[in-house]
């Protein structure tokens, strides 16, 4: 039986929103939950993007500077990106699918949603390319007659997580994995973070070694010793 890792440090989140009032309000709301979630300043987020767990942003009315900050945080971190808005999903024309969190929820509900998002358990809405709310992507199961996945790996990971880890072993980037499996980059990151926790690894090379030991993928040249 695999061990379950219990997180002790609070989640670190950043908010990209042109409204200073929204940022101050969120900080105040989260103060009673400081042992679970911490809202970091933009300066810290830029300096240490690798420490972020979630990047929240308000897509309506972002100025050029805020859009640049959002792109930098997405590019330089493995953090989940989620819409955080007062607007209804249908009012949000977004280029890619991503989780949606409403500013109207209570602080305690938001904290739970953030924890679920990072843990890969998020059961809320996502936004499709047309801006419509949809249910979260289901984890596909192996079709009858498909190549069987290693039993050792399936004791720890889901079938979808096994697929993604196999593609990591094949040397694919997160974006390439998303293209291969028709998943958004955010969904790929969620699956990877969840799989890493289950495997007890933190880096891609560690995940590749774990996968090879459990029968997922072929040994790449970089790992041939």
VOPAGU-2260 file (C-alpha; in pm, 1 decimal, decimal comma):
REM VOPAGU-2260
SITE   aa  ch    i         X         Y         Z
SITE  UNK   A    0       0,0       0,0       0,0
SITE  UNK   A    1     141,7     337,6     -99,3
SITE  UNK   A    2     191,6     602,9     167,9
SITE  UNK   A    3     -22,6     916,6     159,2
SITE  UNK   A    4     179,3    1235,8     190,6
SITE  UNK   A    5      12,9    1491,6     416,7
SITE  UNK   A    6      85,8    1850,1     323,6
SITE  UNK   A    7     199,7    2061,1     617,7
SITE  UNK   A    8     293,8    2391,1     449,2
SITE  UNK   A    9      12,6    2624,6     338,1
SITE  UNK   A   10     -67,6    2660,7     -30,2
SITE  UNK   A   11      86,4    2965,5    -192,4
SITE  UNK   A   12    -136,9    3150,4    -435,5
SITE  UNK   A   13     -99,5    3464,4    -643,5
SITE  UNK   A   14    -382,0    3686,6    -768,5
SITE  UNK   A   15    -354,7    3878,4   -1095,6
SITE  UNK   A   16    -631,1    4139,8   -1083,4
SITE  UNK   A   17    -625,0    4506,2   -1179,8
SITE  UNK   A   18    -842,5    4586,8    -879,0
SITE  UNK   A   19    -638,9    4664,8    -566,8
SITE  UNK   A   20    -963,8    4634,9    -370,4
SITE  UNK   A   21   -1011,2    4276,4    -492,2
SITE  UNK   A   22    -657,5    4185,7    -387,4
SITE  UNK   A   23    -694,2    4346,4     -45,1
SITE  UNK   A   24   -1032,4    4183,1       2,0
SITE  UNK   A   25    -903,3    3836,6     -81,4
SITE  UNK   A   26    -608,8    3880,1     153,5
SITE  UNK   A   27    -845,3    3973,9     436,0
SITE  UNK   A   28   -1078,2    3682,7     363,6
SITE  UNK   A   29    -793,7    3432,7     370,2
SITE  UNK   A   30    -630,2    3558,5     690,7
SITE  UNK   A   31    -828,3    3317,7     916,7
SITE  UNK   A   32    -700,6    3029,5     700,4
SITE  UNK   A   33    -333,2    3131,3     700,4
SITE  UNK   A   34    -223,2    2782,0     804,0
SITE  UNK   A   35    -382,0    2644,2     485,0
SITE  UNK   A   36    -357,3    2917,1     217,2
SITE  UNK   A   37    -134,4    3223,4     181,1
SITE  UNK   A   38    -175,5    3499,7     -77,8
SITE  UNK   A   39     172,6    3614,0    -183,0
SITE  UNK   A   40     274,4    3955,3    -311,7
SITE  UNK   A   41     350,4    3993,5    -681,5
SITE  UNK   A   42     714,0    4068,1    -601,2
SITE  UNK   A   43     753,5    3733,3    -424,9
SITE  UNK   A   44     561,7    3551,4    -698,2
SITE  UNK   A   45     792,6    3691,9    -966,0
SITE  UNK   A   46    1107,1    3614,1    -763,9
SITE  UNK   A   47    1000,6    3260,2    -664,4
SITE  UNK   A   48     745,6    3135,6    -919,1
SITE  UNK   A   49     850,7    2778,0    -844,3
SITE  UNK   A   50     693,6    2805,0    -497,4
SITE  UNK   A   51     344,8    2890,8    -625,9
SITE  UNK   A   52      63,7    2636,4    -615,4
SITE  UNK   A   53    -215,2    2835,0    -780,8
SITE  UNK   A   54    -238,5    3151,1    -989,2
SITE  UNK   A   55    -583,4    3312,4    -977,3
SITE  UNK   A   56    -676,4    3584,1   -1223,4
SITE  UNK   A   57    -965,4    3806,9   -1324,5
SITE  UNK   A   58    -978,8    3791,7   -1706,8
SITE  UNK   A   59   -1203,6    4095,2   -1749,7
SITE  UNK   A   60   -1028,5    4428,3   -1785,6
SITE  UNK   A   61    -669,6    4314,5   -1737,7
SITE  UNK   A   62    -419,6    4579,2   -1842,9
SITE  UNK   A   63    -112,3    4495,5   -2049,5
SITE  UNK   A   64     114,2    4482,5   -1743,8
SITE  UNK   A   65    -116,3    4236,3   -1567,5
SITE  UNK   A   66    -142,6    4019,0   -1877,4
SITE  UNK   A   67     237,5    4011,8   -1900,6
SITE  UNK   A   68     262,3    3913,4   -1532,2
SITE  UNK   A   69      10,6    3633,5   -1585,8
SITE  UNK   A   70     203,6    3497,6   -1885,3
SITE  UNK   A   71     531,3    3508,1   -1689,5
SITE  UNK   A   72     384,7    3320,1   -1393,5
SITE  UNK   A   73     229,5    3058,1   -1621,2
SITE  UNK   A   74     553,4    3012,6   -1813,0
SITE  UNK   A   75     790,2    3001,3   -1515,4
SITE  UNK   A   76     593,0    2792,4   -1266,9
SITE  UNK   A   77     408,1    2462,2   -1242,4
SITE  UNK   A   78     121,2    2636,2   -1063,7
SITE  UNK   A   79    -238,9    2570,5   -1155,2
SITE  UNK   A   80    -411,4    2863,9   -1327,7
SITE  UNK   A   81    -774,7    2934,0   -1245,2
SITE  UNK   A   82   -1023,1    3206,6   -1336,4
SITE  UNK   A   83   -1140,8    3403,1   -1031,8
SITE  UNK   A   84   -1422,8    3636,9   -1129,8
SITE  UNK   A   85   -1757,9    3790,8   -1039,8
SITE  UNK   A   86   -1872,6    3734,7   -1398,2
SITE  UNK   A   87   -2065,8    3427,2   -1502,7
SITE  UNK   A   88   -1874,6    3168,6   -1710,6
SITE  UNK   A   89   -2069,7    3255,8   -2026,8
SITE  UNK   A   90   -1937,4    3613,0   -2000,2
SITE  UNK   A   91   -1573,6    3501,2   -2005,2
SITE  UNK   A   92   -1432,7    3453,7   -2356,3
SITE  UNK   A   93   -1116,4    3256,8   -2280,6
SITE  UNK   A   94    -867,2    3103,4   -2525,8
SITE  UNK   A   95    -822,6    2776,4   -2336,3
SITE  UNK   A   96   -1008,8    2556,0   -2090,3
SITE  UNK   A   97    -936,4    2619,9   -1723,3
SITE  UNK   A   98   -1100,8    2588,5   -1381,3
SITE  UNK   A   99   -1344,8    2861,0   -1278,4
SITE  UNK   A  100   -1381,2    2992,6    -923,4
SITE  UNK   A  101   -1644,4    3250,7    -838,8
SITE  UNK   A  102   -1567,6    3551,6    -622,0
SITE  UNK   A  103   -1912,5    3505,8    -468,3
SITE  UNK   A  104   -1818,9    3190,2    -276,0
SITE  UNK   A  105   -1739,5    3200,0      93,8
SITE  UNK   A  106   -1380,3    3209,1     212,0
SITE  UNK   A  107   -1402,3    2856,8     354,8
SITE  UNK   A  108   -1545,0    2723,8      26,9
SITE  UNK   A  109   -1268,9    2894,8    -169,7
SITE  UNK   A  110   -1000,5    2741,8      50,9
SITE  UNK   A  111   -1145,4    2394,0      -0,6
SITE  UNK   A  112   -1167,4    2451,6    -377,4
SITE  UNK   A  113    -803,7    2564,3    -390,0
SITE  UNK   A  114    -691,0    2258,5    -194,6
SITE  UNK   A  115    -893,6    2031,0    -420,6
SITE  UNK   A  116    -753,8    2200,2    -730,0
SITE  UNK   A  117    -394,8    2140,8    -622,9
SITE  UNK   A  118    -470,0    1782,3    -515,4
SITE  UNK   A  119    -640,8    1701,6    -845,6
SITE  UNK   A  120    -983,2    1658,4    -683,8
SITE  UNK   A  121   -1144,9    1977,5    -813,8
SITE  UNK   A  122   -1511,4    1914,1    -886,4
SITE  UNK   A  123   -1614,5    2263,8    -991,7
SITE  UNK   A  124   -1661,6    2412,0   -1335,1
SITE  UNK   A  125   -1417,7    2462,2   -1619,3
SITE  UNK   A  126   -1446,8    2712,8   -1902,0
SITE  UNK   A  127   -1435,1    2586,4   -2258,0
SITE  UNK   A  128   -1311,9    2786,5   -2558,2
SITE  UNK   A  129   -1650,6    2947,5   -2612,3
SITE  UNK   A  130   -1666,1    3063,6   -2251,8
SITE  UNK   A  131   -1934,2    2812,3   -2150,5
SITE  UNK   A  132   -1921,0    2624,5   -1822,4
SITE  UNK   A  133   -1860,2    2252,6   -1855,4
SITE  UNK   A  134   -1809,8    1964,1   -1620,2
SITE  UNK   A  135   -1446,6    1871,1   -1543,0
SITE  UNK   A  136   -1287,7    1635,6   -1790,4
SITE  UNK   A  137   -1353,3    1272,6   -1691,3
SITE  UNK   A  138   -1058,8    1041,6   -1658,0
SITE  UNK   A  139   -1088,1     804,7   -1955,1
SITE  UNK   A  140   -1073,5     434,4   -1887,0
SITE  UNK   A  141    -895,1     182,1   -2109,1
SITE  UNK   A  142   -1119,3      62,7   -2389,9
SITE  UNK   A  143   -1176,6    -307,2   -2440,2
SITE  UNK   A  144    -891,7    -456,2   -2637,8
SITE  UNK   A  145    -652,1    -169,8   -2561,1
SITE  UNK   A  146    -298,1    -244,1   -2453,2
SITE  UNK   A  147    -308,9    -337,0   -2085,1
SITE  UNK   A  148    -126,3    -105,6   -1847,2
SITE  UNK   A  149     120,6    -252,9   -1596,4
SITE  UNK   A  150     -55,6    -376,8   -1283,9
SITE  UNK   A  151     221,9    -240,0   -1062,3
SITE  UNK   A  152     161,5     111,9   -1191,4
SITE  UNK   A  153    -218,0      83,8   -1176,7
SITE  UNK   A  154    -196,7       0,9    -805,9
SITE  UNK   A  155     -73,3     358,2    -754,1
SITE  UNK   A  156    -197,1     563,1   -1050,0
SITE  UNK   A  157    -515,7     592,9   -1254,1
SITE  UNK   A  158    -515,9     484,9   -1618,6
SITE  UNK   A  159    -498,6     847,2   -1735,4
SITE  UNK   A  160    -210,6     924,6   -1500,7
SITE  UNK   A  161     -28,6     618,4   -1636,4
SITE  UNK   A  162     -78,0     747,9   -1990,4
SITE  UNK   A  163      63,8    1086,5   -1900,2
SITE  UNK   A  164     361,0     946,5   -1710,0
SITE  UNK   A  165     437,5     719,9   -2007,1
SITE  UNK   A  166     450,2    1026,9   -2230,3
SITE  UNK   A  167     682,3    1198,8   -1982,5
SITE  UNK   A  168     914,1     900,6   -2016,4
SITE  UNK   A  169     890,1     943,8   -2394,0
SITE  UNK   A  170    1032,8    1294,3   -2349,4
SITE  UNK   A  171     721,4    1497,4   -2424,9
SITE  UNK   A  172     664,8    1843,5   -2278,8
SITE  UNK   A  173     342,3    1927,2   -2095,2
SITE  UNK   A  174     206,4    2100,8   -2404,6
SITE  UNK   A  175     293,5    1806,2   -2627,9
SITE  UNK   A  176     119,3    1570,9   -2383,2
SITE  UNK   A  177    -189,9    1792,9   -2393,6
SITE  UNK   A  178    -190,9    1785,0   -2772,8
SITE  UNK   A  179    -144,0    1408,1   -2777,7
SITE  UNK   A  180    -428,8    1339,3   -2533,2
SITE  UNK   A  181    -653,6    1633,6   -2627,6
SITE  UNK   A  182    -622,7    1788,4   -2280,8
SITE  UNK   A  183    -573,1    2149,3   -2175,7
SITE  UNK   A  184    -230,5    2240,0   -2038,9
SITE  UNK   A  185    -395,8    2305,4   -1702,3
SITE  UNK   A  186    -543,6    1954,5   -1695,8
SITE  UNK   A  187    -205,4    1804,4   -1782,6
SITE  UNK   A  188     -43,0    1993,4   -1494,6
SITE  UNK   A  189    -313,8    1871,6   -1256,2
SITE  UNK   A  190    -264,1    1508,2   -1357,4
SITE  UNK   A  191     114,5    1539,6   -1328,0
SITE  UNK   A  192     105,2    1700,5    -982,7
SITE  UNK   A  193    -135,9    1435,2    -857,0
SITE  UNK   A  194      72,2    1154,4   -1006,2
SITE  UNK   A  195     392,4    1294,5    -854,7
SITE  UNK   A  196     234,2    1299,5    -508,3
SITE  UNK   A  197     119,0     939,8    -544,8
SITE  UNK   A  198     462,5     829,5    -669,9
SITE  UNK   A  199     643,1    1025,5    -399,8
SITE  UNK   A  200     860,1    1217,6    -647,7
SITE  UNK   A  201     922,8    1585,9    -712,4
SITE  UNK   A  202    1115,8    1605,3   -1039,8
SITE  UNK   A  203    1065,6    1478,1   -1392,7
SITE  UNK   A  204    1375,4    1257,5   -1384,6
SITE  UNK   A  205    1254,0    1095,1   -1061,6
SITE  UNK   A  206     914,2    1034,1   -1221,7
SITE  UNK   A  207    1081,3     874,0   -1523,7
SITE  UNK   A  208    1282,4     636,4   -1305,2
SITE  UNK   A  209     970,8     544,0   -1104,3
SITE  UNK   A  210     777,9     481,3   -1426,0
SITE  UNK   A  211    1047,4     255,5   -1569,3
SITE  UNK   A  212    1061,2      56,9   -1245,4
SITE  UNK   A  213     684,3       5,3   -1269,4
SITE  UNK   A  214     673,3     -92,5   -1635,2
SITE  UNK   A  215     567,5     237,1   -1794,0
SITE  UNK   A  216     748,3     336,4   -2113,5
SITE  UNK   A  217    1086,8     250,5   -2260,5
SITE  UNK   A  218    1415,7     363,1   -2112,3
SITE  UNK   A  219    1526,7     683,9   -2289,8
SITE  UNK   A  220    1888,9     726,7   -2396,4
SITE  UNK   A  221    1944,7     995,5   -2131,5
SITE  UNK   A  222    1882,4     737,0   -1859,3
SITE  UNK   A  223    2085,7     457,1   -2008,2
SITE  UNK   A  224    2380,9     408,2   -1778,3
